[in-house]
């Protein structure tokens, strides 16, 4: 092999190495971008989960309050019915 051929072969090998490095960098950037997208989605899911948990807590509080009011109304209705019965039995 002559010096010129050796230099050309070395340059071609260098071009292939640079192309390979360029491909590796592109793949790495793609993975980083995808990773960032996944992290963003995880943050959105966590925010939704927090919001839904808060709404659930509020709904449970409201349901408990309605249950208490329902018991009070029921108690008052029983008292009213007993009073009416007592008046009618006289």
Secondary structure by P-SEA (a helix, b strand, c coil): ccaaaaaaaaaaaaaaaaaaaaaaaaaaaaaaaaaaaaaaaaaaaaaaaaaaaaaaaaaaaaaaaaaaaaaaaaaaaaaaaaaaaaaaac
